[in-house]
Protein backbone atom coordinates (compact mmCIF):
# COMPACT_ATOMS: atom_id res chain seq x y z
CA UNK A 1 0.00 0.00 0.00
CA UNK A 2 1.81 3.09 -1.26
CA UNK A 3 0.96 6.09 0.92
CA UNK A 4 3.21 8.54 -0.96
CA UNK A 5 5.33 9.31 2.07
CA UNK A 6 7.86 12.09 1.56
CA UNK A 7 9.85 11.37 4.74
CA UNK A 8 9.84 8.59 7.32
CA UNK A 9 11.17 9.35 10.80
CA UNK A 10 12.21 6.59 13.19
CA UNK A 11 12.27 7.69 16.83
CA UNK A 12 14.67 6.33 19.44
CA UNK A 13 14.80 6.35 23.22
CA UNK A 14 12.74 9.21 24.63
CA UNK A 15 11.22 10.01 21.22
CA UNK A 16 7.90 8.22 20.97
CA UNK A 17 5.86 10.69 18.93
CA UNK A 18 6.42 13.39 16.33
CA UNK A 19 5.42 16.88 17.39
CA UNK A 20 2.96 18.78 15.18
CA UNK A 21 2.12 15.79 12.96
CA UNK A 22 -1.48 16.38 11.86
CA UNK A 23 -4.33 14.30 10.42
CA UNK A 24 -2.63 11.20 11.76
CA UNK A 25 -3.66 7.73 10.68
CA UNK A 26 -2.09 4.67 12.36
CA UNK A 27 -1.05 1.69 10.26
CA UNK A 28 0.27 -1.54 11.75
CA UNK A 29 0.71 -4.21 9.09
CA UNK A 30 2.22 -7.60 9.76
CA UNK A 31 5.04 -8.09 7.27
CA UNK A 32 6.62 -11.29 5.99
CA UNK A 33 9.29 -10.59 8.61
CA UNK A 34 6.79 -10.33 11.46
CA UNK A 35 5.34 -7.48 13.49
CA UNK A 36 6.64 -3.92 13.58
CA UNK A 37 7.79 -2.17 16.74
CA UNK A 38 4.43 -0.41 16.78
CA UNK A 39 2.08 1.56 14.58
CA UNK A 40 3.40 3.66 11.73
CA UNK A 41 1.66 6.98 12.25
CA UNK A 42 1.19 8.74 8.92
CA UNK A 43 0.10 12.36 8.73
CA UNK A 44 1.02 15.73 7.36
CA UNK A 45 3.73 18.13 8.44
CA UNK A 46 4.36 21.36 6.56
CA UNK A 47 1.93 20.08 3.94
CA UNK A 48 4.02 16.96 3.27
CA UNK A 49 3.24 13.31 3.97
CA UNK A 50 5.34 12.11 6.89
CA UNK A 51 5.47 8.75 8.67
CA UNK A 52 6.67 8.21 12.23
CA UNK A 53 7.60 4.93 13.91
CA UNK A 54 8.84 4.54 17.49
CA UNK A 55 11.72 2.08 17.19
CA UNK A 56 11.38 0.71 20.73
CA UNK A 57 7.59 0.76 20.72
CA UNK A 58 5.52 3.66 22.01
CA UNK A 59 5.93 2.40 25.58
CA UNK A 60 9.64 1.62 25.18
CA UNK A 61 8.97 -2.09 25.47
CA UNK A 62 11.60 -3.36 23.02
CA UNK A 63 15.32 -3.54 23.87
CA UNK A 64 17.71 -2.84 20.99
CA UNK A 65 18.45 -6.49 20.18
CA UNK A 66 14.72 -7.34 20.05
CA UNK A 67 13.71 -4.61 17.58
CA UNK A 68 12.43 -6.15 14.35
CA UNK A 69 14.47 -3.91 12.06
CA UNK A 70 13.53 -5.86 8.93
CA UNK A 71 9.80 -5.53 9.58
CA UNK A 72 10.09 -1.83 10.38
CA UNK A 73 12.03 -0.91 7.26
CA UNK A 74 10.15 -3.19 4.89
CA UNK A 75 6.86 -1.60 6.01
CA UNK A 76 8.17 1.94 5.52
CA UNK A 77 9.43 0.94 2.07
CA UNK A 78 6.07 -0.62 1.18
CA UNK A 79 4.29 2.55 2.29
CA UNK A 80 6.26 4.49 -0.30
CA UNK A 81 8.94 6.09 1.88
CA UNK A 82 12.15 6.80 0.00
CA UNK A 83 13.88 8.93 2.63
CA UNK A 84 14.38 7.79 6.23
CA UNK A 85 15.69 10.00 9.02
CA UNK A 86 16.72 7.90 11.99
CA UNK A 87 16.69 9.60 15.39
CA UNK A 88 19.19 7.78 17.60
CA UNK A 89 19.79 8.49 21.27
CA UNK A 90 23.52 8.04 21.88
CA UNK A 91 26.40 8.54 24.26
CA UNK A 92 29.26 10.91 23.48
CA UNK A 93 32.84 9.67 23.36
CA UNK A 94 34.93 12.53 21.98
CA UNK A 95 34.98 16.21 22.83
CA UNK A 96 32.56 17.61 20.22
CA UNK A 97 29.81 15.25 21.28
CA UNK A 98 28.80 16.17 24.82
CA UNK A 99 25.32 15.79 26.31
CA UNK A 100 22.51 17.68 24.53
CA UNK A 101 24.43 17.90 21.23
CA UNK A 102 22.76 17.04 17.93
CA UNK A 103 24.99 15.39 15.34
CA UNK A 104 24.73 13.97 11.83
CA UNK A 105 27.39 11.24 11.68
CA UNK A 106 28.99 10.14 8.43
CA UNK A 107 30.59 6.84 9.46
CA UNK A 108 29.68 3.71 11.38
CA UNK A 109 31.31 0.72 13.07
CA UNK A 110 29.15 -2.30 13.88
CA UNK A 111 29.90 -4.11 17.16
CA UNK A 112 26.55 -5.90 17.37
CA UNK A 113 26.18 -9.67 17.17
CA UNK A 114 23.39 -12.18 16.62
CA UNK A 115 21.00 -9.78 14.91
CA UNK A 116 19.47 -10.64 11.55
CA UNK A 117 21.29 -8.10 9.43
CA UNK A 118 20.11 -8.72 5.87
CA UNK A 119 16.99 -9.32 3.81
CA UNK A 120 18.99 -12.13 2.17
CA UNK A 121 18.64 -14.38 5.22
CA UNK A 122 15.74 -16.55 4.01
CA UNK A 123 16.29 -19.59 1.80
CA UNK A 124 15.88 -18.70 -1.85
CA UNK A 125 16.24 -14.95 -1.29
CA UNK A 126 18.71 -12.86 -3.25
CA UNK A 127 22.16 -12.44 -1.75
CA UNK A 128 22.79 -8.70 -1.56
CA UNK A 129 26.33 -7.32 -1.51
CA UNK A 130 25.53 -3.63 -1.18
CA UNK A 131 28.12 -0.86 -1.25
CA UNK A 132 28.32 0.41 2.33
CA UNK A 133 31.45 2.54 2.23
CA UNK A 134 29.30 5.55 3.08
CA UNK A 135 26.72 4.06 5.46
CA UNK A 136 24.61 7.22 5.48
CA UNK A 137 23.33 8.60 2.18
CA UNK A 138 25.53 11.63 1.38
CA UNK A 139 22.77 13.56 -0.41
CA UNK A 140 20.32 13.18 2.49
CA UNK A 141 23.01 14.08 5.01
CA UNK A 142 23.67 17.24 3.04
CA UNK A 143 19.97 18.11 3.03
CA UNK A 144 19.76 17.58 6.80
CA UNK A 145 22.82 19.77 7.43
CA UNK A 146 21.52 22.52 5.16
CA UNK A 147 18.09 22.35 6.82
CA UNK A 148 19.71 22.72 10.24
CA UNK A 149 21.64 25.74 9.01
CA UNK A 150 18.58 27.45 7.59
CA UNK A 151 16.60 26.73 10.77
CA UNK A 152 19.36 28.03 13.04
CA UNK A 153 19.79 24.62 14.72
CA UNK A 154 23.28 23.69 15.89
CA UNK A 155 24.23 20.36 14.32
CA UNK A 156 27.67 18.75 14.37
CA UNK A 157 28.66 17.61 10.89
CA UNK A 158 30.26 14.16 10.84
CA UNK A 159 31.50 11.69 13.39
CA UNK A 160 31.63 7.92 13.65
CA UNK A 161 28.76 6.04 15.31
CA UNK A 162 29.69 2.80 17.08
CA UNK A 163 26.74 0.40 17.34
CA UNK A 164 26.89 -1.89 20.38
CA UNK A 165 24.69 -4.80 21.38
CA UNK A 166 23.06 -3.43 24.54
CA UNK A 167 20.80 -3.26 26.38
CA UNK A 168 23.43 -2.64 29.06
CA UNK A 169 25.66 0.39 28.77
CA UNK A 170 29.32 -0.11 27.97
CA UNK A 171 32.29 -0.49 30.30
CA UNK A 172 34.98 2.17 30.46
CA UNK A 173 37.38 -0.28 28.78
CA UNK A 174 34.94 -0.85 25.92
CA UNK A 175 34.53 2.88 25.38
CA UNK A 176 38.32 3.31 25.47
CA UNK A 177 38.60 0.67 22.74
CA UNK A 178 35.91 2.38 20.69
CA UNK A 179 37.75 5.68 21.01
CA UNK A 180 40.91 3.98 19.70
CA UNK A 181 38.84 2.58 16.84
CA UNK A 182 37.78 6.09 15.88
CA UNK A 183 34.24 6.19 17.30
CA UNK A 184 32.79 9.53 18.43
CA UNK A 185 29.33 8.28 19.41
CA UNK A 186 27.97 5.07 20.86
CA UNK A 187 24.45 3.73 20.44
CA UNK A 188 22.62 0.41 20.26
CA UNK A 189 20.28 0.71 17.28
CA UNK A 190 22.34 2.05 14.39
CA UNK A 191 22.79 -1.45 12.99
CA UNK A 192 21.42 -3.42 11.28
CA UNK A 193 18.99 -0.59 10.51
CA UNK A 194 21.34 1.40 8.27
CA UNK A 195 22.45 -1.68 6.34
CA UNK A 196 18.90 -2.87 5.77
CA UNK A 197 17.92 0.58 4.50
CA UNK A 198 20.76 0.35 1.98
CA UNK A 199 19.57 -3.06 0.81
CA UNK A 200 16.12 -1.56 0.14
CA UNK A 201 17.57 1.39 -1.74
CA UNK A 202 16.31 3.90 0.82
CA UNK A 203 18.05 7.21 1.42
CA UNK A 204 18.99 7.02 5.09
CA UNK A 205 20.60 9.47 7.50
CA UNK A 206 21.08 9.55 11.25
CA UNK A 207 20.28 12.44 13.54
CA UNK A 208 22.11 11.51 16.74
CA UNK A 209 20.89 13.00 20.02
CA UNK A 210 23.63 12.87 22.66
CA UNK A 211 22.03 11.95 25.98
CA UNK A 212 25.14 11.46 28.13
CA UNK A 213 28.87 11.02 28.14
CA UNK A 214 29.81 7.40 27.52
CA UNK A 215 31.53 5.59 30.39
CA UNK A 216 34.79 7.31 31.28
CA UNK A 217 34.49 9.85 28.46
CA UNK A 218 33.24 12.88 30.35
CA UNK A 219 34.91 15.21 32.83
CA UNK A 220 33.80 12.96 35.71
CA UNK A 221 35.33 9.56 35.02
CA UNK A 222 33.17 7.77 37.61
CA UNK A 223 29.92 9.50 36.64
CA UNK A 224 26.84 7.30 37.10
CA UNK A 225 24.37 7.51 34.21
CA UNK A 226 20.69 7.36 35.17
CA UNK A 227 17.78 6.82 32.78
CA UNK A 228 16.23 10.05 34.01
CA UNK A 229 19.38 11.96 33.05
CA UNK A 230 19.13 10.41 29.59
CA UNK A 231 15.49 11.45 29.20
CA UNK A 232 16.16 15.00 30.45
CA UNK A 233 19.05 15.49 28.02
CA UNK A 234 17.10 13.99 25.12
CA UNK A 235 14.19 16.34 25.82
CA UNK A 236 16.52 19.36 25.84
CA UNK A 237 18.39 18.37 22.68
CA UNK A 238 15.18 17.44 20.87
CA UNK A 239 13.98 21.04 20.93
CA UNK A 240 15.94 21.54 17.71
CA UNK A 241 14.27 18.68 15.86
CA UNK A 242 10.89 20.30 14.94
CA UNK A 243 12.41 23.38 13.26
CA UNK A 244 14.98 21.18 11.51
CA UNK A 245 12.24 18.91 10.17
CA UNK A 246 10.17 21.87 9.00
CA UNK A 247 13.17 23.22 7.10
CA UNK A 248 13.95 19.80 5.66
CA UNK A 249 10.38 19.32 4.41
CA UNK A 250 10.33 22.83 2.94
CA UNK A 251 13.23 21.99 0.61
C-alpha positions as CSV (number, residue, x, y, z in Angstrom):
1,X,0.0,0.0,0.0
2,X,1.8,3.1,-1.3
3,X,1.0,6.1,0.9
4,X,3.2,8.5,-1.0
5,X,5.3,9.3,2.1
6,X,7.9,12.1,1.6
7,X,9.9,11.4,4.7
8,X,9.8,8.6,7.3
9,X,11.2,9.3,10.8
10,X,12.2,6.6,13.2
11,X,12.3,7.7,16.8
12,X,14.7,6.3,19.4
13,X,14.8,6.3,23.2
14,X,12.7,9.2,24.6
15,X,11.2,10.0,21.2
16,X,7.9,8.2,21.0
17,X,5.9,10.7,18.9
18,X,6.4,13.4,16.3
19,X,5.4,16.9,17.4
20,X,3.0,18.8,15.2
21,X,2.1,15.8,13.0
22,X,-1.5,16.4,11.9
23,X,-4.3,14.3,10.4
24,X,-2.6,11.2,11.8
25,X,-3.7,7.7,10.7
26,X,-2.1,4.7,12.4
27,X,-1.0,1.7,10.3
28,X,0.3,-1.5,11.8
29,X,0.7,-4.2,9.1
30,X,2.2,-7.6,9.8
31,X,5.0,-8.1,7.3
32,X,6.6,-11.3,6.0
33,X,9.3,-10.6,8.6
34,X,6.8,-10.3,11.5
35,X,5.3,-7.5,13.5
36,X,6.6,-3.9,13.6
37,X,7.8,-2.2,16.7
38,X,4.4,-0.4,16.8
39,X,2.1,1.6,14.6
40,X,3.4,3.7,11.7
41,X,1.7,7.0,12.2
42,X,1.2,8.7,8.9
43,X,0.1,12.4,8.7
44,X,1.0,15.7,7.4
45,X,3.7,18.1,8.4
46,X,4.4,21.4,6.6
47,X,1.9,20.1,3.9
48,X,4.0,17.0,3.3
49,X,3.2,13.3,4.0
50,X,5.3,12.1,6.9
51,X,5.5,8.8,8.7
52,X,6.7,8.2,12.2
53,X,7.6,4.9,13.9
54,X,8.8,4.5,17.5
55,X,11.7,2.1,17.2
56,X,11.4,0.7,20.7
57,X,7.6,0.8,20.7
58,X,5.5,3.7,22.0
59,X,5.9,2.4,25.6
60,X,9.6,1.6,25.2
61,X,9.0,-2.1,25.5
62,X,11.6,-3.4,23.0
63,X,15.3,-3.5,23.9
64,X,17.7,-2.8,21.0
65,X,18.5,-6.5,20.2
66,X,14.7,-7.3,20.0
67,X,13.7,-4.6,17.6
68,X,12.4,-6.1,14.4
69,X,14.5,-3.9,12.1
70,X,13.5,-5.9,8.9
71,X,9.8,-5.5,9.6
72,X,10.1,-1.8,10.4
73,X,12.0,-0.9,7.3
74,X,10.2,-3.2,4.9
75,X,6.9,-1.6,6.0
76,X,8.2,1.9,5.5
77,X,9.4,0.9,2.1
78,X,6.1,-0.6,1.2
79,X,4.3,2.6,2.3
80,X,6.3,4.5,-0.3
81,X,8.9,6.1,1.9
82,X,12.2,6.8,0.0
83,X,13.9,8.9,2.6
84,X,14.4,7.8,6.2
85,X,15.7,10.0,9.0
86,X,16.7,7.9,12.0
87,X,16.7,9.6,15.4
88,X,19.2,7.8,17.6
89,X,19.8,8.5,21.3
90,X,23.5,8.0,21.9
91,X,26.4,8.5,24.3
92,X,29.3,10.9,23.5
93,X,32.8,9.7,23.4
94,X,34.9,12.5,22.0
95,X,35.0,16.2,22.8
96,X,32.6,17.6,20.2
97,X,29.8,15.3,21.3
98,X,28.8,16.2,24.8
99,X,25.3,15.8,26.3
100,X,22.5,17.7,24.5
101,X,24.4,17.9,21.2
102,X,22.8,17.0,17.9
103,X,25.0,15.4,15.3
104,X,24.7,14.0,11.8
105,X,27.4,11.2,11.7
106,X,29.0,10.1,8.4
107,X,30.6,6.8,9.5
108,X,29.7,3.7,11.4
109,X,31.3,0.7,13.1
110,X,29.1,-2.3,13.9
111,X,29.9,-4.1,17.2
112,X,26.5,-5.9,17.4
113,X,26.2,-9.7,17.2
114,X,23.4,-12.2,16.6
115,X,21.0,-9.8,14.9
116,X,19.5,-10.6,11.5
117,X,21.3,-8.1,9.4
118,X,20.1,-8.7,5.9
119,X,17.0,-9.3,3.8
120,X,19.0,-12.1,2.2
121,X,18.6,-14.4,5.2
122,X,15.7,-16.5,4.0
123,X,16.3,-19.6,1.8
124,X,15.9,-18.7,-1.9
125,X,16.2,-15.0,-1.3
126,X,18.7,-12.9,-3.2
127,X,22.2,-12.4,-1.7
128,X,22.8,-8.7,-1.6
129,X,26.3,-7.3,-1.5
130,X,25.5,-3.6,-1.2
131,X,28.1,-0.9,-1.2
132,X,28.3,0.4,2.3
133,X,31.5,2.5,2.2
134,X,29.3,5.5,3.1
135,X,26.7,4.1,5.5
136,X,24.6,7.2,5.5
137,X,23.3,8.6,2.2
138,X,25.5,11.6,1.4
139,X,22.8,13.6,-0.4
140,X,20.3,13.2,2.5
141,X,23.0,14.1,5.0
142,X,23.7,17.2,3.0
143,X,20.0,18.1,3.0
144,X,19.8,17.6,6.8
145,X,22.8,19.8,7.4
146,X,21.5,22.5,5.2
147,X,18.1,22.4,6.8
148,X,19.7,22.7,10.2
149,X,21.6,25.7,9.0
150,X,18.6,27.5,7.6
151,X,16.6,26.7,10.8
152,X,19.4,28.0,13.0
153,X,19.8,24.6,14.7
154,X,23.3,23.7,15.9
155,X,24.2,20.4,14.3
156,X,27.7,18.7,14.4
157,X,28.7,17.6,10.9
158,X,30.3,14.2,10.8
159,X,31.5,11.7,13.4
160,X,31.6,7.9,13.6
161,X,28.8,6.0,15.3
162,X,29.7,2.8,17.1
163,X,26.7,0.4,17.3
164,X,26.9,-1.9,20.4
165,X,24.7,-4.8,21.4
166,X,23.1,-3.4,24.5
167,X,20.8,-3.3,26.4
168,X,23.4,-2.6,29.1
169,X,25.7,0.4,28.8
170,X,29.3,-0.1,28.0
171,X,32.3,-0.5,30.3
172,X,35.0,2.2,30.5
173,X,37.4,-0.3,28.8
174,X,34.9,-0.9,25.9
175,X,34.5,2.9,25.4
176,X,38.3,3.3,25.5
177,X,38.6,0.7,22.7
178,X,35.9,2.4,20.7
179,X,37.8,5.7,21.0
180,X,40.9,4.0,19.7
181,X,38.8,2.6,16.8
182,X,37.8,6.1,15.9
183,X,34.2,6.2,17.3
184,X,32.8,9.5,18.4
185,X,29.3,8.3,19.4
186,X,28.0,5.1,20.9
187,X,24.5,3.7,20.4
188,X,22.6,0.4,20.3
189,X,20.3,0.7,17.3
190,X,22.3,2.1,14.4
191,X,22.8,-1.5,13.0
192,X,21.4,-3.4,11.3
193,X,19.0,-0.6,10.5
194,X,21.3,1.4,8.3
195,X,22.4,-1.7,6.3
196,X,18.9,-2.9,5.8
197,X,17.9,0.6,4.5
198,X,20.8,0.4,2.0
199,X,19.6,-3.1,0.8
200,X,16.1,-1.6,0.1
201,X,17.6,1.4,-1.7
202,X,16.3,3.9,0.8
203,X,18.0,7.2,1.4
204,X,19.0,7.0,5.1
205,X,20.6,9.5,7.5
206,X,21.1,9.5,11.3
207,X,20.3,12.4,13.5
208,X,22.1,11.5,16.7
209,X,20.9,13.0,20.0
210,X,23.6,12.9,22.7
211,X,22.0,11.9,26.0
212,X,25.1,11.5,28.1
213,X,28.9,11.0,28.1
214,X,29.8,7.4,27.5
215,X,31.5,5.6,30.4
216,X,34.8,7.3,31.3
217,X,34.5,9.8,28.5
218,X,33.2,12.9,30.4
219,X,34.9,15.2,32.8
220,X,33.8,13.0,35.7
221,X,35.3,9.6,35.0
222,X,33.2,7.8,37.6
223,X,29.9,9.5,36.6
224,X,26.8,7.3,37.1
225,X,24.4,7.5,34.2
226,X,20.7,7.4,35.2
227,X,17.8,6.8,32.8
228,X,16.2,10.1,34.0
229,X,19.4,12.0,33.0
230,X,19.1,10.4,29.6
231,X,15.5,11.4,29.2
232,X,16.2,15.0,30.5
233,X,19.0,15.5,28.0
234,X,17.1,14.0,25.1
235,X,14.2,16.3,25.8
236,X,16.5,19.4,25.8
237,X,18.4,18.4,22.7
238,X,15.2,17.4,20.9
239,X,14.0,21.0,20.9
240,X,15.9,21.5,17.7
241,X,14.3,18.7,15.9
242,X,10.9,20.3,14.9
243,X,12.4,23.4,13.3
244,X,15.0,21.2,11.5
245,X,12.2,18.9,10.2
246,X,10.2,21.9,9.0
247,X,13.2,23.2,7.1
248,X,14.0,19.8,5.7
249,X,10.4,19.3,4.4
250,X,10.3,22.8,2.9
251,X,13.2,22.0,0.6
